[in-house]
Amino acid sequence: MRQVMTFDEAFITGVAEIDDQHRNLISLTNEAGVMLQGNPRPAVVKNVVQELLSYAIYHFRTEEALMREYGYVERDRTAADAHVQCHRSFSAQVVETQESLQRGDYVDSDALLDFLSEWIRGHILGTDQHLAAFILARRQDGELTPASPVD
């Protein structure tokens, strides 16, 4: 079994809803590593890619809702725009992979897993940590507490 990623301390943002979703995203990536071993059928690759994209979009919506809820866009538009652009870029890359699969093109499973793990790692350690620090500061200052959990 190929362990693609490990959720370690460096990934913890301190924002529970983000951390929980990151754990799930890493778990899905590791499950994909198992399913994509050897020479998987194209249908298996398609399903794995669709599942990862669906969860990533769900996660991106959560982060973007938190950005709006805590005023991240108003306080740091440049960082917020860059963060959202990272989400869109990731989604576009995965959609491109889906389109390749639809055309019947070969998709290198190892390259796909490497892309996923490197992107997730870089995003969590970069823009997500920045966003989380902002949210935690807002929560600590009592400027805003969420009315209800973000789904």
N, C-alpha and C positions, 0 to 999 in steps of 0.2 A: 504494500500500500504506500502510495506517495503522500506524505504529509506536506501539503502545499504551504500552509501557514500555521503559526501558533499565536494565540492571543496572549500577549505578554504584558507586563506592567506598563511598558512604554505606550501602549495603546489606550490606556485608561484616561478618559477625559474628565471624569468626575461628574458628568451629566448622565444620569442613569439611563434615560431613554436612548441616548446616543450609544452608550457603551453596550447596552443589551443588544441593540441592532447590529453593532459592529461584531459582537460575538456570533450572532446568527449569520452574518455575511461571511465571516471567516469559516464557520462551520459548513456553510453551503459550498464555499470554495474548496474545502477539504473533501467534501462528499463528491464534488465534481472531479477532484483528483482521482478518486477511486473509480468513478464511472468512466473516466476517459483514459484509463490504462490500456496499454496495448494498442490495438487498432479498432477503436469503437465504430459501430455502425453510424452512418450519418444521422439517422433518426435519434440516436442516443445523444450525439453532440448537439443537435437542434434542441432537444428537451433540456439539456443542461444549460445551454446558453439562454434559453427562454426563462428558465427558473431563476437564474442569476440576474438577468435583466429585470425581471418583475420585482424581485426583492430589492435590488439596487434602486429602482425608481421609487418604491415604497419608502425606502430609507432616505432618499434625496428629498422627497416631499416632507418627511418629518423634519429634517434639518432646515429646509427652507421655511417651513411653518414656524419653527423656533426662531429663525432669523427675524421674521416679521413680528412675532409675539414679543420679542425682547428688544426690538428697535435697532437691530444690527445694521439694517439697510440705511437707516437715517443717521446712525452714528459713524459708520465706516463703509460708505457706499463702494469704495474701491475694493476692499476686501470681500464684501458681500457679492459684488459682481463677479470677481475672480472665482469665488467659491462656486457660485451657480454655474459659471462657465466650465469649471472642472467637471461638474455633474453632467452638463450637456455634452461635453467632449467624450466622457466615458460612455455615455449612452449611445452616442453616434458611432463610436468604435465597435460597440457590441452589436448595434443594428447592422453595421457593415459586415460583421461576421455572420449574422443571420442571413443577410442577403447573399453572401458567398455560398452558404450552405443551401439556400433555396436554388441557386444556379447549378448546384451540384459540384462546386469547386471544392478542392481539398482544403481542409482547415487543420493545421498542425496543432494537435491537442496540447503538446508541451508548450508551444509558443503562446497559446491561449491562456493556459494556466499561469505561465510566467507573467504575461501582461496583467492578468487579474490580480495576482499577488503583489506585484510591484506597484500597481496603481492604488490598490487598497492601502497598502503599507504607507506609501507616500502621502496619500490623501488624509489618512488618520493622523499621521505624525505631523502634517503640515496644516492645511486649512481647517481641519476639524479641531485640532488642538487650539487654534486661534479663536475659532467660534466658541468653543466650550469655555475658554478662559473669560470671554466676554459675558457669556450667559451666567457663569458662576459669580462673576463680579457684580452683575445686576441683581442676582438673587441675594448675595451677601449684603449688598447695600440696601436691600429692601425696596429697591426702585420698582421691582415688578416680580410678582410670583405668579406662576401659571395658574389660571382658573381651573383648568382641567388638563389631564395628560393629553399629549398629542398622539394621535394614532398613526 
